[in-house]
Amino acid sequence: LQATRLLRSTPGLQKLPVVALTAGALVEERRRALASGMNAFLSKPLDMGRLVVEVRRVIAEAGGQVPEVASAGLPPPSAPADWPPVDGIDMRAARQLLSGDHALFMGLLERFLRDTAGLPGELPAWVSDTATERRQALLARLHKLRGAAGALGANDVAGIGQRLELALTQGAPTDDLTQALSEALARLAVAGGRAVAAFAQDQAREQTRQPPAALPTSRQL
């Protein structure tokens, strides 16, 4: 935790992705890790597939180039011929950003929707609060929103968020941008929620189609 706090206070390293790996899995431990500035939290025993997904996710959210999965021991990224469209997301850009990994995209989308669920209703109060601490917190939240939306190809949300962040910094009018961002987030919540639910159903169907593992024979026993 101390090392992460030091990274976050060091110029040039504030956005370096950090993934926690610990033997503990308590909610309080997760809260402390994320509060210190870590981007993700994994507990032992280590699931290599999950680790790869999380590392690629935090790189995407930080705006970095997501690496291909090269190891033959890991499951290849999912790449359906055509990703189902999601209103508010540039699917072509998303595929390029995430190296064609549809499962990673859906994981990012689900997390984004969870993290921004209350933001449309909260934005007006946050924007109208001119207290220095609250304003800095809002600017940080908008900056993170812009990065996460950009990693998904949610260009409308990312663009409006960037303009609102700039307007707040410059003391320019923000009412129209606040409303536009709230509406864009609400539309994405509806479309994205449907996509996440449909993906979960598809995954469940795929699992039911998998043949059961063969029982050991008496010779094997």
N, C-alpha and C positions, 0 to 999 in steps of 0.2 A: 504494500500500500504506500509506503513511504517513497519507494522508487518511482511509482507512478505519479505521485504528487510532485516529485522533483522534475519528472519529465514534463508535466503539464505547466510548470512554472519556468521552463527553460525555453528561451526564444528559439524557434525553428523546430521544436519537438512537441509543441502543444497538440498537434494533430496526429502524432505517430500512433498507429493502432496498437493497442495492448489487449491481450487476451489472458484472463486469469485462469490458472489451472491449480486446483486445490483438492485435497482429500475431503474437505468439508462440503456439505451441500445445504447448509441451513439458510433460510431466507435472509437472516440478518447478515451472514457472511457475504451473500450475494449483494445485498444492499450496500455494505461497506465498500466492496470492490468497485461497484459501479459509481458510488459517490466519490471515490478517490480519483476517478477519471478513466477507469478501464472501459473498454468498449464491449467486452463480452465476458462470460463467466462459464467455465466448464469444470465439472467435478470428476474425480477418479471413480471407477476405472476409466481410463481414457478410451474413447471411441474415435479411432482415426478418421473414419468417414465424417463424423460430426465435427472434428477438429478442422478438417479441410474446408467444410462448408462455412464454419464460423470465421476462419482466417480469410477466406475469399470474400465473405460478407463485409467484414470490417474494412478490408482494402477497398471494396466498392464504395462503401459509405464515406471513406476518406477521399474519394475521388481518384484513387490509383488505378493502374491497369491490372485487372484481375487475371492471375496466371492460369494457364491451362492445367488440368489434372493429368500429370504425365505418368504416375506410378501405375504399373499393371496390377498392383495389389489393391487399388482403390476402385470403387465403382465409377464408371465414366459419367460425365455430366449428361443430364437428360437433354435431348435436343429434338423435340417433335418437329415435323416438317413445317407446320404452321402453328405458331403460338396463338391461342384464342385472344382476340382483341380485348383490351380493357380501356374503356372510355377515360381519356385524360392522360394516357401513357403512349408514348411513341414506341411501339413494340419493336420496330427495326433498330432503334437506338438501344433499347434495353437488351436485345439479343447481342448486339455488338459489345456493349459495355460488360456483359456478363459471360462472354465467350460461349453463347448458345446454351447456357445452363438454365433450363426452365425451372428446375426444382429450387435452385438458388434464387431465381427471380421471385418465385412464389413465397419463399421464406422471407425475403426482404420486404415484399409487399405486405405480408401479414404483420411483420414487426412494425412497419411504417404506419399501418392503419391502427395498430394498438397504441403506438406512441403518440399519435395525433388525434386520437378519438375525441378528446374534449377541447381541442384547440379552437375549432370554429366558434364555439360559444364563449371561450375565454378571451379571444383576441381583442374585442372592443375594450374590455376593462383593462387589459394589459397595455394597450396602446395609449389609452387616456391617462394612465398613471405616469406622471412625470418624475417621480422620485428616482434619484440617481441609481440606487441599487436595483430597483425594479426595471428601469430602462435598460441597464446593462444586461440583466437576466433575459429580457425580451430579445435584445440584439443577439445574444448568444444562442437563444432558442431558434430564432429565425435563421441564423447562420447554419446551425445543425440541420434545420428543416430543409434548407436549400441543398445541402450536400446529400442528404438522404433521398430527397426527391430526384435530384440529378442522377444518382446511382440507379434509379428505377426507370429513368426516361420519362418521369412526370414533369415535362418541361413547363407546363402552365404553372403548376405550383412552384417550381423552382424559380421561374422568371418573376412571378408576382412577389414571391418571398424576397428575392434579391432587391426588387424595386422598393418594397416596403422597408427593408433594412436600410437602404440608402436614404429614403425619405426621412426616416427617424433620425438618422445620423446628421442630416443636413437641416433638420427642423422644418421640412416641407410638409404640405398637407398630406394626411394619411387616410382620411375617411374612405375615399373610393378604393384605395388599395386594400385596406382592411376588409371591406365588404367583398371585394373580388377574391381575396385569398380565402376568406371563410367559405365562399360559395364554391371555389375550386376544390377545396379540401372536402366539402360535403359531397360533391359529385363523385370525387374519387373514392370516398368512403363507401358509397353505394355500389359503384361499379367494381371496385376492388374487393369488397365483401362478397359479392356474387362470385367473382373469379376464385377467391380463396376457398369458398365453400364447394364450388364445382371441382377444384383440384383435389380437395380432401376426399370427396366422394370417389373420384377417379382412382386415387391412391388406395382407398379401401377396397374398391372392386378388384384392383390388381392383386392385392394381398389375398383375397378370397380365391383368385384363379390359380395361385401357386399351389402345386401338388404338395400334399403333406409329406413330411420326411419319412423315409422307410424305417420301419421298426427293425432293430437288430435281430438276426437269426440266433438260434440256440448255439450254433457254432461260434458266432461272434461273442456271445455272452460267455 
